[in-house]
Amino acid sequence: MKDIYFEQIYEPKENSLRLLFSRSVTSQTPETITIGETEIKDSYSINIDESLPLIQIDFETYVGYSNRNESFTSWDEYEEFEGKIFRIYINSRYLDFIKVSTFASEDYPGPFKHYGITCLNHVVDVVSVSEPIIKEVQRINKNIECFSRRHRHQITSYPRFGPDGPRSARR
């Protein structure tokens, strides 16, 4: 897996965590990017591959989590990890932050790890005592109207309910 996009983060139940990611595909069509008066030719955009299922990562519990704009991150020689896109940290600034800003310890809630996911536009950090549960989930049908940060689908109809249910909203 080369690059992923961060799609969504939420708590399906209190103090649990669900993360959703999309895989990417590189465009086969070269583009020219103009920045000011400078042109960069033969660039290839990296897009969400909507033909593939989402990657869902669940944590049954967590000590802390963070989402950073990838544009503001920098390489830190102090940090040690295994993995590329999906990382398990041995040493990290975020792990140090958790250790000094919480009373989480080896005794309570138990041994915890720092998991990091480096995406095209975000870096997601999770410190948890529970191992991540990773699976693929199907995308929502494109015919369902929704708004997302990358794609805006026009809403053509939606249910309108009055105080007594669907029938009371009819005029």
N, C-alpha and C positions, 0 to 999 in steps of 0.2 A: 504494500500500500504506500503510495507516494505522498499525497496531500489529502487533508480532510477539511471540511467546513464545520464549524460549531453551529448547531441549529437551535438547541433549546436546553434549558436547565429548569427543573422544578422539583418540588418535594411531593411525591405521590402520597405519602403519609408523613406525619410530623417527624422531623429529624431523620428522614431517609432522603435519598437523592437520586434523581434520574437525569442522565445526560443523553442528548441525541446528536448524532453527527452524520454528515453526508460525505460520501466519497466524491472524488473529483475526476474530471476528465479534461485533458488538454485539447483545446481547439485545434483542428487540422488546417484552419484558415489563418494565414498570417495577417496581422493588422499593423497599422502605423499609429504610434502614440505620439501626440504632440503635447509638449510641456513648454509653455512659453513659446519661444522661437526655435526650440530644439525638437527635431523629429527622430523618433526611435523606430526604425523599420524592422520588419520581420519579427514582431512580437506575437506571442500566442497566449490567448486568455486561458485561464484555468476556471472551469465552470463546474457547477454541481452536476453530478451524473444522476439524473432523475430516474434512470432505468434500473438503478440498483437500490436495494432496501437500505433503510437507515441503520446505523449502528447504535444500539442502545446500551448504555452502561449504567447499572444500578448499584447503589451502595445501600445496604440495609440500615446503616448508621454512619455518622461522620462526626469528627471533632471540629473540622472547619473546612471551608471551601472558598475559592477565589476565582474570579474570572478577570483576566487582564487583556487589554488591547495589545495585540502582538507588536504593533508599531512602536510601543514604548518600552519593550523589553530589551535587555542587552545580555551578552554572553558574560557569564561569571565563572571564573576558574575554580572558585570555592565549591561550586555545586558538582556533585558526583551522582551519576544515574546510570541505569541500564535501559536500553531501548532507544528508539528514535522518536516516532510520533507518540507512542504510548510509553511512558517512562515510569520507572520506580526509582525514587531518589534514595540515596544513601546519606548524603548531606545536601541541605538546601537552606536558603535564607527563609523560605516559607516554613519549613520544619522548625527552624530556630525560633521564628515568630510564634508558632503554635506552642512550643515548649515554654516560652517566657510569658505569653499572654493568656494561657489557660492553666488549669491545674491537672490537665490530662497527664497521665504517667503510665509506666509499665504496670503498676498495680491497679489503677483505675483510669480509664476503662479497660486497660490492657495494652499489650504491644500494638503500636499503630505504625502505619506506613504513609509516606507521601507519594501519591500517584499524580503524574502530570500528563496532560494531553496537549501537544503543540499543534495548533490548527493554523490555517492560512491567515486568519485575522485575529485569532484569540489564543491565549494560553490559559488552560483550566487546571487548577490545582485542587486536589482533594486529599485531606488527611483523614484516615479512617482505620478502625480496628477490623472492619469487615473487608473481605476480599471483594473486588468488583465482580458483578455478574454481567457478562457480556453476551449479547445476542443480536441478531438481525431482526428488524421489524419492518413490515411492509409500509410503504408510504401511503398517505391518505389519497384516496381517489382524486384525480385532478378535477373531476366534475363537481366536487364539493367546494363550495365557495369559501374562501378564506383569505386572510391577509397575512403575509409573512414579510420579513424585512428585505427579502431579495426579489420576491415575485408578488405582484399585485393582481389578483384575479377579481374581475368585476362580479359583484354580488347581483344576481338576477332575481332571486327571490329568497325569502327567508320567512320562517313561521312568525305570525303575529298572533299573540295570545292575549285575550282579555282576561278579566278576573275569574271567569268561569270556564277557562280553557279555550281551545281553538275555535269553537263555534261562536263564542261571544264576541270575537274580534271582527266577524263579518259585518259589513255595512249594507 
